């Protein structure tokens, strides 16, 4: 039996064997070698008054405890026309989940629970989605056909989502390459999950049914950084219309990743694009590690010859002092040990940073057997919760295991132990095939955990409750006249204006380009100054202060117009903007009063320079010209702001 240190050494050794390097050390050659390939599914809520297929208001959110009714449902699988069950449906059924929906009368109706047929598609949402399709150079369909897409995790009470393809075969132009788009669809958003503990999952329905578009790319991205760039670009295109929602949860993306010899893994719930590089980097190496684990296992045994053994045990006879074990005993949990032939050295094999292969089993036990973590121990565990080697030696004898075997101890409620054992066996058998097809949940630290089995391909079928919507050429041509200029042109214009690229993400994500253009062209401000004020200073202000009433970004234009009309120097904008942001209804004269601003001439500001220099010489420690000049500038700074250019003032200070 491996000691804790031996298992830790094995983890480090296998990490090196697969060639894992941190994201910041990886190069395009790193990803080329392992065959990195990634595609995107970018979801964006549309800014409409009503939901997609009913007249309930969109964008009204409730607290988790604010609801008028609860509906309880249990999902069960049904045979398809081909006499088959969907894998995801079988997995969800096995979990024995009780799904609870919390409904608020303010923003939900009988349509959401499939008790009322859908109304005609929200025309406002359709037009916004078509405009974005045109921006993405997609071929618009001649007729919109609404279909039902199966949703078997309970996030939609009906078990399906109404969706329709609006455009196909488009493209977006990144800085260095084009990314092909498969399609853009319009669909209804799912319910928001509140909790998922044990056999109970709770949702609230305030978001359910809100209009959403999904932009799907081909797997054209070959590095994690390209994936983020493409995702940002799609989000920027959406926001450039000014007709989409912003804020937490308004834009979400699923990222598909595979490596050479692997399979498509869908990473769900990527809330921030800044997570994408690390998530995709770690996922491609996770798959690479799983393929190496497969090769090692197949050297010793074939899938058809492999079989587990297990037994339930009385854990108390081993007198373990482990806190997790003791807490489980208090809960009256049952315990079972599983022997995995020829898995020696594999459970402690590297898969993700600080995560060994054994976590693949724990993740599935949590989701399928509904046993909350910690739900298992393993014989090669090397963290602080590891059980003593002596215990595993005893278990090995009881199971008549061989030296090359590994063992897992599962714990949980008695009724869930059989499912847990079955889940361990299923995941172990998948090891022989390499990378299982599944969806995984994104974590902020850049790793992922198992979420569910990847849905089958045949999950869509026609919606017989909704009539097709014809799209006439004249109608599409009219919409095309209203779309904003293409995003790549805005990129190029920002470059011509000499605005640094590190400001672009904020500018495009907030759709601030039109305001920047208006300030430069109508007010005549220096473009680099405007870029810094908005791309850097406004971003800082927005991240550190809260407005006491809704803030409109056009207030920045009005502020700079006020400064221009009152013949103030533009540098005062940096001092005025934080106050203008915090108090959007305050007039600009009042802001100047708060700053104790007073108009001064150049002569008034520069008059005391000689006196100040002499004063500094009396007490200043560093008697260098630079130290003296800097101190004088500090003394005159507040008087100069808004009245004089600071560079000009410094030149005067130096020459006196």
N, C-alpha and C positions, 0 to 999 in steps of 0.2 A: 504494500500500500504506500502511495506517495505521501511524503510529509508535506506540510504547508509550504515550506521553503522550496521543495522540489517542484511543486505545482506552480509556484510563483515563477520559478526559473523556466519552467516549460512554457508558461504564458509569454515571457520575454523572448524566449528562443523562437517560438512559432511566429511571433510578431515580426521578428527579423527575417524568418524564412520566407514569408509571403512578400517581403519587400515593402512593408508599410512605412511610409514617411509622413510626418505632419503636413498639413495643408500648405503651410508657408514654405515648405521645402520642395514641394512637388512642382514639376515642370510639365509642359505639354507632352514631352517624351514619356513621362511617368504614366500618363493616362492612355497614350497611344499603345504602350506595351501591354496594358491589361484590357484594352478594347473598351474604354469608357464611352458610353452612349447614353444620351438623356433627352427626354422630351417633356413638355409641360402641358398642364391643363389649368388655365388661369380663370378663376371665377370672380366675377365682379357684379355687385348689386347695382341696379339702375335706380336713378333718382326719380321715382314716380309717386303719385299721390296714393294709388291703390295697388293691391296685390295683383298677381298675374291673371288669375282665373276667377276672382271674386271681387267684390267692392269693399272689402275690409281695408282700412288705412294701412299703408306701408310706412315703416320707419318709426313706429311707436313701440317702445320697448318697456317691458315690465321688470320689476324686481323678481328674484327667484321665488319669493313667498307671496307674490301678488297674483292671485288667480281666483277664478269664480267656480271652477269645476275641475275634476280629474277624470280621465278616462284610462282604463287599464286594458291592455291588449297582450295577447300571447301570439308570437309568430309561429307558424307551422308550415312545413314544406308540402307542395303538391306536385304531382307528376306533370311533366310537360307533355305536349302532343306526341313527342317522340318516346314517351314512356320512361323519361329520365328525371332525376332530381338534380337541382342546382347545388353545387358543392357548398356555396355560401349559405344557402337555405338549410342544408343539413347541419352545418356547423352551428348556425344560430339556434336551430331547434334543439341541438344537443345541450346548449347552455341553459335551457329551461328558464329563460329570462322572462321577468314580468316587466312590461314596458308601461310606464305611467306618463301620461301627457297632462300638463297643467295648462288650462285654457282660461284666458281672460276675455270677457265679452267685448272689450274695447277693440280688439284687433284679431278676432277669430270668429268663425261661423261654422255652420254645419257642412260647408264644402270641404274644409280641412280634414274632416273625419269620414269623407266619402259618403255623406248622407244626402248630399245635394249635387246634382250635375254641375259641371263647370259652366261659368259664364263665358262669352266670347273673349278671346285673348285681349288683354289690355293694349289698346292701340298706341298709347303713349310709349309704353315699354318696347313695343315692336319697332316703332320708328327710331328710337335711340339705338337699339340693337342693330338695325339696318345701317344706320349712319356709321357705326363703328366697323361693321363688316366692310363698308366701302373704303374706310380708311386703311383697312388691312388688305386691300386689293383682292378681296374674295369674290368669286363668281356667285352672284345672288341667285337663289333658286327662283323658279317661275311660280311655284306654288308652295306655301308653307303647310307641311303635313305634321300634325301633332301626334307624337307617339308617347307610349308609357315605358319608362325605364325602371326596372325592378330595383327597389331599395329595401334590403332585407335585414338591415341592422336596427330597424325600428325608428330611424330618424325622420321617417315620413309615415304618418298613421295609416295611410292607404296601402303601404307596401310598394308604391310606385311613384315616380316623379313624372309629371307631364313636361315634355321637352320637344323642341323642334329645331331642325337644322335650317339655318338662314343663308349660309354661304360656305363654299368649298374652295380648296386649292388657291390659297392666297400666299402672301409672303410679307415679311418685315425686313427692313434693311438695317442691320447693326453697323457699327463703325467699320468692321473689317469683313463681314460676310452677310449673306442673306440666309434667313431661316424660313423654311417652308411651313405654311399653316395647313393643317388637314381640314379644319372646319371651325365655324363659330355657331353655337347653338344658343337659343333662349330657353330658359327653364325656370321652374319655381325653386326657391331656396328650401332647405330642410329645417327641421326644428333644432333648437339649441339644446345641447346636452347640459344638464345641471349636475348630475352625478351618475356614477356607474359603480355600484358597490355590491359585491356578491351577486345574487340573482335578480337584483332590481336596478333598472336603468330609468332615470327620470329626465324628461324633456319639457321645455316650455315652448309654446307655439307662436310667440310674438313675431318671430322671423319667418315662420313657415309660410310658404306661398309667395314671398316677395320676389319680384322679377330679378332674374340673374342671367348673365351671359357667361358662357364657357368657351374660351378660345383654346384650341388644341393644336399643338405643333407636331411636326415630325421629329423623330429623335436625331436632329441635326447638330446638337450641341456636343462638342467633343472634350470640353473641360468644364469643371465646376463654375469657373468664372463666366464662361459663355452662357451657362444656364441662368445665372443671376442677371446678366446683361439683357438676355432675351425676355426674362420675366419682367424686369423693370421697364423695358421698352413697351411691352404689351400693356402694362399698367399705365404708363405715361400716355399711350394712345387713348386708352379709355378715359382718362381724366382730362385729356385735352378738349373733350367735348363739353365739359362742365355739366354733364348730365348723368353722372354716376355718384354713388354715395362714397363718402370717405369716413375714416375712423376705424376703430377696432372691429374686425370681422367683416368689414364691407368688401374687402378684397382678400381672397384666399387662393392658394395654389396647391395643386398636387403635382409632385415631381416623379416622373418615371425614370428609373435608372437600371442599366444592365452593364455587364462586362462580357468579355470574350468567354463563351462557354456557359454564361449565366442565363438569367431570364429576366423579364421585365418585372421590376418591383415598384409598386406605387407607394410613394411616401405621402401620407395624408396629413392635412392640418398644418401646412407650412405657413405660419401667420406672417412672418417677416421675410422679405427677400434677402436680408443680410444673413439669414440662417442657411440659405441654399448652398453656398460653396462647401461649407463644412459637412452638411448633411449628405450631399451627393458624393463628396470625397470619401466619407466614412462608409457609405452604403456600397460603393463599388469595391472597396477593399473588404467589406464584410462578405460580399459574394465571392471575391477572389479567395478568401480564407475558407469559405464553405466548400469550394471546389477542391482545395488542397486537402481538407478533412475527408472528403469523399474518396480521393485517390488513396489516402493512407488506409482507410477502412477496407477498400476493395482489394488491397494487397493481402489481406488476411482472411476475408470471408465474402461470399456472394450474398446478395439480398435474399434469394430463395432459400438459403441454408441458415439464415439468421433467425433467432427467436429469443424473446425475453423470458425471464422467470421472475416471479415476485411472491411476496408473502406479507400479510399484515402482521404487525408485531406489537407487543406490549412495551411501549417506550420506557415505562417507569422502571423496569427491571435493569436498565442500563445505567441508571442513576446519573443522568447527564445534568450538568449545572447550567447549561446554555439557557439564557433568558427567553429566547424565542420558544424553545421546547417547553419550558416551564409555563409560559403564558398559554401555549396551545393545550397543555394538559388541563389548565384551569377552565378552558373553553370546552373541555370534553372532546377535543379533536381525536381523530383516529390517525394511525400512522401505518404506512406500507413502504417496504423497500423493494426496489426494482433492480435487477441485474442486467447490465447491457454488455453482452459478450463482445470482446475485441474493441471496446471503446476506451480502453486504458490510454491515457495521454491525450484524449480528444476533448473531454469535458473542460479541461483547463487550457484548451487551444485558444489563441487570440482570434476574436472576430471584430470587435470594435474597441476603441480606447477604453481601458479599464473594465472591459466586458468580455468574459470567456464564452465559449460555445454553450456551456450549460444554461446560460441565460435564455437561449432559444426555447428550452423546455419550460422554464419558469414563466416566460411570457405567455405561452400557449395554455399552461395550466390556469393562469389568471383569467384569460379570456374565455376559454372553452369550459373548464370545470368551475369557473367563477369562484376560485379560492384566492382571496387577496394575498398579496405578497407580505412577508416571506411565506412561500408555500412549499419550499423544498430545500434540501441540503444535498450536496454531492460529494463523492469520495475524493475529489481533487480540488476541493474548495480552499482558497487561500486568503479570504478576507477575515475580518475580526469575528465573524459568526461561524467559522469553520468548526466542525465537530472533531474530537480527538481521534488520532490514528487508531488507538486501541478499540474504539467503537466500531470503526470500519473493518478492522481485522476480524472482529467477532461476527459482524454481518456477513462478511465474505465467506466465513466458514459455514454459517447457517444456510446461505444460498448455494453452497458448494461451487463458489465462483473460482475462476482461474486468475492467474496473475495479470493476464492481459485484459481483464474485464474492468468495468467501472460500475459504480452503484449510485442510485438516486434514492433519497428518502423523501416521500411526499407526505404532507400533513394537511388535514382539513376536516370539515364536517363529514360524518360517516357516509351520508348519501352522495357526497361528491367524490369520494376516494376512487370508486370504480371508473368514473370519467377521467380522473387525473391519471390513473394507470394507463388507460386506453390512449390518452393524449400523449403520454411519454412514449408509448410504443409507436404511435403514428409518426411523431417527430423523429424518432430514431430511424424508422424505415425510410423517411425522406432523406436522411443523410446519404443513403446510397445513390440518390439521384442528383445530389449537389444542392441547387438553390430552389427551395419550394416557391411556388407561385403564391404570393400573398400581398396584402396591403399592410403597411407599417406606419405607425404613428410617429411624427416628428417630435423630438425633444429639443429644448433650447440649447442644450450642451452639444448638439451636433450628432447625437446618436439616435437610434430608433428602437421601437419595441413593436412586437407583433400586435396587429389590430384585428385582422380577420383574413379568411381565405379570399383570394382574388375572385371577384364575380366572374361567372361564365360569359362567353362572348354573346350568347343568344339571350340577352336580358331585355330586349326592346321589342315592342309589338304595337300595332296601331291603336290609337285611342278612338274608339267608336263613338264617344260622346262629343267629339269636336270636329267640326267641318273644316275642310281645307280652306286656306286663305290665299286667293290669287294675288300675285304681285305684278301689276302692269308696268311696262317699261317707262311710261310717262311718270308714274308715281316714284320709281327709283331715281329717275333723272332729276326730279324735283328735290328729292332728299339729298342728292349728290351736290346740289348747289349750296347747301347749308353746312357742309362739313368743314372743319377748320383745316388750315394748311397742314401738309404732311409733316410728321414729327421729324423726319430726317432733315427737312429744310430748317426747322427750328434749331436743331443741333448745329447745323452749318452756320446759321445766323449768330448763335451765341459764340461760336468760335471766331467769327468775323468781328464781333464786338469785344473780343479779347477777354471774355469772362471765363475764369478758370473752370476746368471740367469737374472738379470736386464739388462745385455748387449745383451741377446739373440735376442730380437725383432729387434734391429738395425742390428745385424750381419746377421740374416736370411733375413730381408727385403731388404738388399742391396746385398745379396748373397756373403758375405765376408768370409764364412767358408772355401772355397778352398784356399784363400790367407792366412788365419790364419794357416791352416794345412801346407801349403808350407813353411811358415816362421819358424814354430816350427820344422818341420821334416828336412828341408834342411839347415836352418841356425843355428838351435840349440838354439834358444832363449827360455827363461823361458815362459811357456804358460800363466801364470797369468799376466806377464808383457805385452805380446802380446794382451791378451784379454782386458786389461785396455786401452792400447794405441789405439786400434781400436774401441772397444765397447763403450768407454767413451770419450777419447780425440779426436779421429777422428770425432765422432758424434758432439761434441761441435764445432770443427773447421768448419765442413760442415754447421752447423747452423748459424755461425757468420761471415763467409768470403765467397767471391765469387772468383772463379778461372778466370784468364784472358784468358784461353783457356781450351778446354775439359780436364777434370781430369779423369785419369784411376786409379782405386783402386790398380792396380799392382804396382803403384809408391811407395806405402808403403813398398812393398817387396823390391824394388830396394833401397829405403832409408836405410832400416835395413841391407841390404847386404853391402852397402857402409860403414855404421858404423862399421860393423864386419870386413871388409877388411882393414879398416884404424885403427883398434885397438882402437876405441873410446868406451867409456862407454855408455851403452844403454840409459841412462837418457837424453842424448842430443837429442834423437828422439822427445821428447816433445817440445823442442824449435824449431827444424828444420821443424816439420810437418806443422805448420801453413803457413810458407813461401813456402814450397814445394807444398802445396795445392793451394795457391793463384797464384803461378807461375809454372805451370806444366812443362814448357820447360826449366826452369832454372837448371843448373847443381848443384850438391850438394856442390862442393868446393865454389861456389859463395855464397851459403846459409850460409856456415860457415863464410865467410868474412863479410856478413851482420851482423852476430851475434858477430863479433869481436872475434871469437874463436881463441885461441892459445894453442898449445900443451904444457902441463906442467907436470912435474913429481910430484909424491906424496910429495917428499921432498920440492919442490918449493911451493906447496900449503900449506903445514903444517908449514913451517918455521916461518911465522909471528904470529902464534897463541898466543905465550906468550906475545909478544908486544901488540897485540890487546886487550888482557885481561887487561893489565895494563892501556891501553888507556881508556878502558870503565870505569874503576874504578875512573877515574878523573872526568867524567861528567855523568855517568849513574845514573838514579834515583833509579832503583831497583837493589840493590847490592846482589841479590841471585845468587847462582851458575847457576841455570836454566836460569835466565835473561841474565847473562854474556855469557853463552854458545850459547844461541839463537842469540844474537847480533853478536858474532864472526862468527857463521854459515852464517848469512846474508851477512857479509862482504866477505866471501870466496866462497859463493854460485856460482857466475858466473864463477870463475876460476875453480871450481871443476866440473861443468857440462861438461860431455864428457871426463873428465880426471880421475875421481875418483868417487867411490860409495859414496853417501851422508851419508848412515848409517855408513860406515867405518870412514868417516871424523868426524862424530859427536862423535863417540867413542874416537877418538884421541883427539878432542877438550875437552871432559869431563876429560880426564886423564892427561892433561897438566896443 
